[in-house]
Amino acid sequence: MVHDMTAGSPAKLILKFSLPFFFGSLFQQLYSTVDMLIVGRLLGSDALAAVGATGNMCAFIIWGACGAMTGFSAVTAQRLGAKDGNGVKVSFFVSLVLMAAISLVLTPLSMVFHKEILLWMKTPQEILGDASSYVFVILAGTVFTMCYNLLSGMIRAMGNSKIPFYSLVLSSVVNIVLDVFFIAVVHTGVWGAALATVISQVAACIFCAAAILKKFPDLIFSRQQCIFDKIIAGRCLRIGIPMFFQNSLISGGGMIGQSAINLFGTAAIAATTAVGRIINILFGLFNSVGAAMVTYVNQNAGAGNIERIHRGVKVSCFISVLLGAFAALVMLLFGKNLVLLFVSGDKNVKEIVQFSVRYILFMVPAFLFVSPVEALRNTMHGIGLSIIPVIACAIELVTRTTLSLVTQYVKSYTLVCLIEPSAWTVAVIPLAITYAVWYWKNIRTVRKRELDQQQISPSV
């Protein structure tokens, strides 16, 4: 079940790996979208806004940690590319220990201070109670979300993206069934949707753990390999910590942007929540290519093949831009009708649609710029330049913060609509420039070494 990405056509390998990840992401976004649809249809736009207002906060805490899990699995992919079987197993054990330590610190802290964060984000009082109950349950299940991301990341590190896809299908079905049960049958309110999400993550964890035990003996460590190797732990943290900050900075910027949206009331929050959910589904296209690059670049970095890494980067960026054009077209043609799926029949539907249409028109052009960002970010981590994505995310954060602060003074919804596109656009610049410099510097070194060897060979 292990797939070697150090040989064969980069385009075929990246596409083959990306497709299951995309469909898995689609199912993951599907059950998140069903959460919103059920909440919006059965509980109203206020409840939809309450859930939407917590999205960036949950992402700041949970997906920051899950970024670290992706970084840990990258070390395993590198050990696999270097044909280091013992290193693969020890890195898996070390990653599990680090995951447990992070969750023990992060979960109680986030649960204690969640309401203060919601207040800081200027969450409207009429939805604060629902937002607090929803996010509290989600944060309580942080360990399961982290565990799933680590286990699925390890499976992808072995070159297999199908099993994580199957786990997401399972969790999607579980989540949808429980959503209907908790909200429509038991009448729990919004916290039932959160509980359904947590239980679905537990199901995905169990599925991935069972798959590793049955199909991936290269990951199964013996008692002798249950050692906290400081060198491997250091490698995990050197990649994992920047990815943690990368995801947290992105989500932190989203929290600041959300605080600007919150100034315009429940209808604006509901509108941007619905549009954001559709965008997240489309972003699965770009993220799937980026996920392929985690494994592709790290395996080839472990093998020391710079030229092959570059071929993969070119292919991944080209594919991403094509997908960006497709996503922009979908949003332009069908965005308004898709938003109506969430709020049709609501008392505020006309106002929500007006907010959402303006939001979409500003988002669409930026899809072409944001599409290659994930592929470039994951390439940076794989080649050992993990600080660059963090810098790019810091630039995003500064951009979002500046525009959000200005919004609080001028009270302009148009400026709110510019926050995300502006942040996306500036993010790609440092990534593209740094990669180009890295490539030309290293490829010259490789070619000089090859030339020196050719000059020495005739005299041997």
RAPEPE-V428410 format. One record per residue. SS is DSSP state (2 for helix, 1 for strand, 0 for the rest). D_CENTER is the distance of its C-alpha to the mean C-alpha in Angstrom with 1 decimal. Layout:
SS_D_CENTER, SS_D_CENTER
//
This chain:
0_24.8, 0_23.7, 0_23.0, 0_24.1, 0_22.2, 0_24.8, 0_27.2, 0_27.4, 0_26.2, 2_22.8, 2_22.3, 2_23.1, 2_21.0, 2_17.9, 2_18.6, 2_19.6, 2_16.5, 2_14.2, 2_16.1, 2_15.6, 2_11.8, 2_12.0, 2_14.5, 2_12.6, 2_9.6, 2_12.6, 2_14.1, 2_11.3, 2_11.3, 2_15.0, 2_15.6, 2_13.7, 2_15.9, 2_18.9, 2_18.5, 2_18.9, 2_21.6, 2_23.6, 2_23.3, 2_24.3, 2_27.0, 2_28.5, 2_28.1, 0_28.1, 2_26.3, 2_26.7, 2_24.7, 2_22.0, 2_22.0, 2_21.9, 2_18.7, 2_17.1, 2_18.3, 0_16.3, 2_12.8, 2_12.0, 2_14.0, 2_12.3, 2_8.9, 2_11.0, 2_12.5, 2_10.4, 2_6.8, 2_8.9, 2_10.7, 2_8.2, 2_7.3, 2_11.1, 2_11.2, 2_9.5, 2_12.2, 2_14.8, 2_14.5, 2_14.8, 2_18.2, 2_19.2, 2_18.5, 2_20.7, 2_23.4, 2_23.4, 2_23.9, 0_26.7, 0_28.3, 0_28.3, 2_28.4, 2_29.2, 2_26.4, 2_23.9, 2_25.3, 2_25.7, 2_22.1, 2_20.9, 2_23.4, 2_22.5, 2_18.8, 2_19.9, 2_22.1, 2_19.6, 2_17.2, 2_20.2, 2_21.3, 2_18.1, 2_18.0, 2_21.7, 2_21.4, 2_18.3, 2_19.2, 2_22.7, 2_22.1, 2_19.5, 2_21.7, 2_24.7, 2_23.5, 2_21.3, 2_24.1, 2_25.0, 2_21.5, 2_21.9, 2_25.3, 2_24.2, 0_21.9, 0_25.1, 0_24.2, 0_27.3, 2_29.7, 2_30.1, 2_26.6, 2_26.1, 2_27.4, 2_25.2, 2_22.1, 2_23.2, 2_23.9, 2_20.6, 2_18.4, 2_20.9, 2_20.4, 2_16.6, 2_16.9, 2_19.7, 0_17.5, 2_15.0, 2_16.5, 2_16.0, 2_12.2, 2_12.2, 2_14.8, 2_13.2, 2_10.1, 2_12.9, 2_15.2, 2_13.1, 2_12.0, 2_15.7, 2_16.7, 2_14.6, 2_16.2, 0_19.4, 0_18.7, 0_18.2, 0_15.5, 2_17.8, 2_18.0, 2_14.3, 2_14.9, 2_18.1, 2_16.6, 2_14.3, 2_17.4, 2_19.3, 2_17.0, 2_17.0, 2_20.8, 2_21.2, 2_19.2, 2_21.1, 2_24.4, 2_24.0, 2_22.9, 2_26.2, 2_28.1, 2_27.1, 2_27.2, 2_29.9, 2_32.1, 0_31.8, 0_31.1, 0_28.9, 0_27.3, 2_23.6, 2_23.2, 2_23.9, 2_20.7, 2_18.9, 2_21.0, 2_20.3, 2_16.5, 2_17.4, 2_20.0, 2_17.8, 2_15.4, 2_18.7, 2_19.7, 2_16.7, 2_17.4, 2_21.0, 2_20.5, 2_18.4, 2_21.0, 2_23.8, 2_22.5, 2_22.4, 2_25.9, 2_27.3, 2_25.8, 0_24.6, 2_27.6, 2_26.4, 2_23.9, 0_26.6, 0_28.1, 0_31.7, 2_33.2, 2_34.2, 2_30.7, 0_29.5, 0_29.9, 0_27.7, 0_28.0, 2_27.6, 2_27.0, 2_24.1, 2_22.8, 2_23.1, 2_21.2, 2_18.3, 2_18.4, 2_18.9, 2_15.5, 2_13.7, 2_15.0, 2_14.0, 2_10.4, 2_10.9, 2_12.6, 2_10.3, 2_7.4, 2_10.5, 2_12.3, 2_9.9, 2_10.0, 2_13.6, 2_14.4, 2_13.2, 2_15.6, 2_18.3, 2_17.9, 2_18.0, 2_21.2, 2_22.7, 2_22.0, 2_23.6, 0_26.8, 0_27.5, 0_27.6, 2_26.4, 2_26.7, 2_24.5, 2_21.8, 2_22.2, 2_22.1, 2_18.9, 2_17.2, 2_18.4, 2_17.5, 2_14.0, 2_13.6, 2_15.0, 2_13.0, 2_9.7, 2_11.6, 2_12.6, 2_9.4, 2_8.9, 2_11.7, 2_10.3, 2_7.1, 2_9.7, 2_11.9, 2_9.5, 2_9.1, 2_12.9, 2_13.5, 2_12.3, 2_15.2, 2_17.4, 2_17.6, 2_17.9, 2_20.6, 2_22.5, 2_22.3, 2_23.8, 2_26.4, 0_27.0, 0_26.8, 2_26.0, 2_27.4, 2_25.3, 2_22.0, 2_23.2, 2_24.0, 2_20.5, 2_19.0, 2_21.6, 2_20.8, 2_17.0, 2_17.6, 2_20.3, 2_18.5, 2_15.6, 2_18.3, 2_20.1, 2_17.1, 2_16.7, 2_20.4, 2_20.1, 2_17.4, 2_19.6, 2_22.6, 2_21.2, 2_20.4, 2_23.8, 2_25.8, 2_24.3, 2_22.2, 2_25.1, 2_26.0, 2_22.6, 2_22.6, 2_26.0, 2_24.7, 2_23.3, 2_26.3, 0_29.3, 0_32.4, 0_31.1, 0_33.6, 0_31.4, 2_30.2, 2_32.1, 2_30.7, 2_27.1, 2_27.5, 2_29.0, 2_26.1, 2_23.5, 2_25.5, 2_25.7, 2_22.0, 2_21.3, 2_24.0, 2_22.4, 2_18.8, 2_20.1, 0_21.4, 0_18.3, 2_16.4, 2_18.4, 2_17.3, 2_13.6, 0_13.4, 0_13.9, 2_11.8, 2_8.9, 2_11.9, 2_13.8, 2_11.4, 2_11.2, 2_14.9, 2_15.7, 2_14.5, 2_16.4, 0_19.6, 0_19.8, 0_19.0, 2_16.1, 2_17.7, 2_17.3, 2_13.6, 2_14.4, 2_17.4, 2_15.6, 2_13.3, 2_16.7, 2_18.2, 2_15.7, 2_16.5, 2_20.1, 2_20.1, 2_18.6, 2_20.9, 2_23.9, 2_23.6, 2_22.9, 2_26.0, 2_28.1, 2_27.1, 2_28.6, 2_31.9, 2_32.2, 0_30.6, 0_29.4, 2_26.9, 2_26.9, 2_25.5, 2_22.8, 2_21.9, 2_21.8, 2_19.3, 2_16.0, 2_17.7, 2_19.3, 2_16.3, 2_14.5, 2_17.8, 2_18.6, 2_15.3, 2_16.3, 2_19.8, 2_19.6, 2_17.3, 2_19.7, 2_22.8, 2_21.9, 2_21.0, 2_24.3, 2_26.3, 2_24.9, 2_25.8, 2_29.2, 2_30.1, 2_29.2, 2_30.5, 2_33.8, 2_34.1, 2_33.6, 2_36.1, 2_38.6, 2_38.4, 2_39.0, 2_41.9, 2_43.4, 2_43.3, 2_45.0, 2_47.7, 2_48.3, 2_48.4, 0_51.8, 0_53.6, 0_52.5
//
